[in-house]
Amino acid sequence: MRKVTTLNEGDGKVLVRYLQAQGIETVLRTAASGAGFELWVVDEEHGNDAREITATFRQDPFHARYRNVTQPTTKKPRRASYVDVRSQLFPRAAVQGKLSTILIAIAVGVFLVQASGLAPRFIALLYISEFVRPHFVEIQQGQLWRLVTPIFLHFGILHIIFNMLWLHTLGTQIEMRGGQRQLALLVLAIGTVSNVGQYVLAGPNFGGFSGVVYGLLGYVWIMAQFQPASGYLMDRFTIGFMLVWLLLGMSGLLENMANAAHLFGLLSGVLWGLYKARVGRRT
């Protein structure tokens, strides 16, 4: 999907009807700011055609061609004037969410090995370090994977379920909008930053995908706010809930939480999103 323009509701409905009569599927939704309505084209291949028609429409929105639209004889099912979030986030999920599925499978596999207790040495190799001081002993010896692998460690069924649900939701959306390479870079970079921050501030005994989840959340949030044409979607309730959860953890009311990883993950995702949105506006 790609945003075409913002207009009032009346003109929006007229233009949507005309574009659909031309075979260009569109949706109309309330702007995030609450001022006006956003017109989005479903198939990005029709984006240029939709923009050209919109520019002509703005010159004379009361022209008869727009007001007296004859629908095609073969009618497509009527599309609602709102975005179905589930259909936008998860179409062709089996294909689009391939990397997300692989990451989930790795995390679940590691969790099962942890729970079985059959390979303690293997699990020990996934922690960022076995030493509180000095820092980064194993990493300086060449065990660079330790910068990332703590994200695959989880300590309880609720811990892994919560993180994997968020990874599926956010990871699939990023794969759809930015591709698998974008998601892979985000996971590696955010995972490293959040793990290092947690290690330096609180020691090596931690794990979980939540630092990356907060980073992906921050990235999607910023992209949705500052580059809406990218198609990223994030509602205010979700952001509010996750920020409250972060603050509760940092307050000490919730125990055994990797608060530094959450904070560093969120900040790195936000910064990446700001950079990406700025670059997108230049291109």
C-alpha positions in Angstrom: 0.0 0.0 0.0 1.1 3.6 -0.6 -0.4 6.9 0.5 -1.5 9.1 -2.3 -2.9 12.3 -0.7 -5.0 13.7 2.2 -8.4 15.3 1.5 -11.8 15.8 3.1 -14.3 12.9 3.5 -16.7 14.0 0.7 -14.0 14.5 -2.0 -12.3 11.3 -0.7 -15.4 9.1 -1.3 -15.9 10.6 -4.7 -12.3 10.0 -5.7 -12.3 6.5 -4.3 -15.4 5.6 -6.3 -13.8 7.1 -9.5 -10.5 5.3 -9.0 -12.1 2.0 -8.4 -14.1 2.4 -11.6 -10.8 2.8 -13.3 -9.6 -0.5 -11.8 -7.4 1.1 -9.1 -8.2 -0.4 -5.7 -8.0 2.2 -2.9 -8.9 2.7 0.7 -9.8 5.7 2.7 -8.9 6.1 6.3 -8.9 8.8 9.0 -5.6 10.6 9.1 -3.5 9.9 12.2 -3.6 13.6 13.1 -7.4 13.5 12.9 -7.5 16.2 10.3 -8.9 14.9 7.0 -8.8 11.5 5.4 -5.9 9.7 3.8 -6.3 8.0 0.4 -4.1 4.9 0.0 -3.6 2.8 -3.2 -3.6 -0.9 -2.5 -1.3 -2.0 -5.4 1.8 0.2 -5.4 2.1 -0.4 -9.2 -0.9 1.9 -9.6 0.6 4.6 -7.4 1.7 6.9 -10.3 -1.7 6.6 -12.1 -3.5 7.3 -8.8 -1.4 10.4 -8.2 -2.0 11.7 -11.8 -5.7 11.2 -11.5 -5.7 12.9 -8.0 -3.9 15.9 -9.4 -6.4 16.3 -12.2 -9.3 15.8 -9.7 -8.1 18.6 -7.5 -8.2 21.0 -10.4 -12.0 20.4 -10.8 -13.4 18.0 -8.2 -17.0 18.8 -9.4 -16.5 17.7 -13.0 -19.2 15.3 -14.2 -16.7 12.6 -14.9 -16.2 12.2 -11.1 -19.7 12.7 -10.0 -21.4 10.4 -12.5 -19.3 7.3 -12.3 -20.5 4.2 -14.0 -19.2 1.1 -12.2 -17.8 -1.7 -14.3 -20.3 -4.4 -15.2 -18.1 -7.0 -13.4 -18.1 -5.6 -9.9 -15.5 -6.5 -7.4 -16.5 -7.0 -3.8 -17.0 -3.6 -2.2 -13.9 -2.6 -0.2 -14.6 -0.9 3.1 -13.3 2.7 3.6 -10.9 1.6 6.4 -7.8 -0.5 6.7 -8.3 -4.1 8.1 -5.0 -4.2 10.1 -4.9 -8.0 10.1 -5.2 -8.2 6.3 -2.6 -5.4 5.9 -0.1 -6.9 8.3 -0.3 -10.6 7.4 -1.3 -11.2 3.7 0.8 -14.1 2.3 2.3 -14.4 5.8 3.8 -17.8 5.0 6.0 -16.2 2.3 6.4 -12.7 3.6 7.2 -13.8 7.2 9.9 -16.4 6.3 12.7 -14.8 8.4 10.4 -14.1 11.3 9.4 -17.8 11.3 13.0 -18.9 11.2 13.9 -16.7 14.2 10.9 -18.0 16.1 11.9 -21.6 15.3 15.5 -21.0 16.6 14.2 -19.3 19.8 11.8 -22.2 20.5 14.4 -24.8 19.7 16.9 -23.1 22.1 14.1 -22.9 24.8 13.4 -26.6 24.5 17.1 -27.4 24.9 17.3 -25.1 27.9 14.2 -26.8 29.5 15.6 -30.3 28.9 18.9 -29.5 30.6 20.7 -31.8 28.1 23.2 -29.4 26.7 24.3 -27.0 29.4 27.6 -26.2 27.7 25.9 -25.3 24.5 23.5 -23.0 26.3 26.4 -21.4 28.2 28.0 -20.5 24.8 24.9 -18.4 24.0 25.3 -16.0 26.9 27.2 -12.8 26.2 29.9 -13.8 28.7 30.6 -16.0 31.7 32.4 -13.2 33.5 31.0 -10.1 35.2 34.5 -8.5 35.1 36.4 -7.9 33.0 34.0 -7.3 30.2 33.9 -9.1 26.8 36.5 -11.7 27.6 35.2 -14.3 25.2 34.3 -11.8 22.6 37.9 -10.5 22.5 38.9 -14.2 22.0 36.8 -14.3 18.8 33.5 -15.5 20.0 31.6 -12.7 18.3 28.3 -14.6 18.2 27.9 -13.9 21.9 27.0 -10.2 21.0 23.7 -11.5 19.5 22.8 -14.9 20.8 21.4 -13.9 24.2 18.3 -12.9 22.3 17.5 -16.6 21.8 17.6 -17.4 25.6 14.3 -17.4 27.5 13.4 -18.2 31.1 9.8 -19.4 31.2 6.9 -20.2 28.9 5.3 -16.8 29.3 8.6 -15.1 28.6 9.0 -16.8 25.2 5.3 -16.7 24.2 5.1 -13.0 24.8 8.3 -12.3 22.9 7.5 -14.6 20.0 4.0 -13.1 19.5 5.6 -9.6 19.2 8.3 -10.9 16.9 5.7 -12.4 14.6 3.6 -9.2 14.6 6.5 -6.7 14.1 8.9 -8.9 12.2 6.3 -9.9 9.6 5.3 -6.3 9.0 8.9 -5.2 8.5 9.6 -8.1 6.1 6.5 -7.0 4.1 7.5 -3.3 4.0 11.2 -3.4 4.0 12.2 -7.0 3.1 14.1 -9.8 4.8 17.4 -8.0 4.6 16.0 -5.0 6.5 14.6 -7.2 9.3 17.9 -9.2 9.5 19.9 -5.9 9.9 17.6 -4.6 12.5 17.7 -7.8 14.6 21.5 -8.0 14.5 22.0 -4.3 15.2 19.4 -3.9 17.9 20.3 -7.2 19.4 23.9 -6.2 19.7 23.1 -2.8 21.2 20.6 -4.0 23.7 22.8 -6.9 24.8 25.9 -4.8 25.3 23.9 -2.2 27.2 22.4 -4.8 29.5 25.7 -6.5 30.0 27.6 -3.4 30.9 25.0 -2.1 33.3 23.7 -5.3 34.9 26.0 -8.2 34.2 25.9 -11.2 31.9 23.0 -13.3 33.3 20.2 -12.2 31.0 18.5 -13.3 27.8 15.4 -12.8 25.7 14.1 -11.2 22.5 12.4 -8.4 24.3 15.2 -5.9 23.7 14.9 -6.5 19.9 11.1 -6.4 20.2 11.3 -2.9 21.7 13.7 -1.9 19.0 11.4 -3.2 16.2 8.5 -1.5 17.9 10.4 1.8 18.0 11.3 1.4 14.3 7.8 0.7 13.1 6.4 3.5 15.3 8.7 6.1 13.8 8.2 4.9 10.3 4.4 5.0 10.7 4.6 8.6 12.1 7.2 10.2 9.8 7.0 8.2 6.6 3.3 7.0 6.4 3.7 6.3 2.7 6.0 3.4 3.7 2.8 1.5 4.8 4.0 0.8 8.4 1.1 0.7 10.9 1.2 1.2 14.6 -1.6 2.2 16.9 -1.3 4.5 19.9 -2.6 2.0 22.4 0.2 -0.5 21.6 2.8 2.2 22.0 1.3 3.4 25.3 1.1 -0.1 26.7 4.7 -1.0 25.8 6.0 2.3 27.2 4.1 1.8 30.5 5.5 -1.7 30.7 9.0 -0.3 30.2 8.5 2.3 32.9 7.1 -0.3 35.3 10.2 -2.5 34.8 12.5 0.4 35.3 10.7 1.5 38.5 11.5 -1.9 40.1 7.9 -3.0 40.5 8.5 -5.8 38.0 11.4 -8.1 38.9 13.8 -10.0 36.7 13.4 -7.8 33.7 16.3 -6.8 31.4 15.4 -3.1 31.6 18.6 -1.8 30.1 18.1 -4.1 27.1 14.6 -2.8 26.7 15.7 0.8 26.8 18.7 0.5 24.6 16.7 -1.6 22.1 13.9 1.0 22.0 16.3 3.9 21.5 18.3 2.1 18.8 15.1 1.2 16.9 13.8 4.8 17.2 17.1 6.2 15.9 17.2 3.8 13.0 13.6 4.7 12.1 14.4 8.5 12.2 17.4 7.9 9.9 15.4 5.7 7.6 12.4 8.2 7.4 14.8 11.1 6.8 16.5 9.2 3.9 13.1 8.2 2.5 12.0 11.8 2.4 15.1 12.8 0.4 14.5 10.1 -2.2 
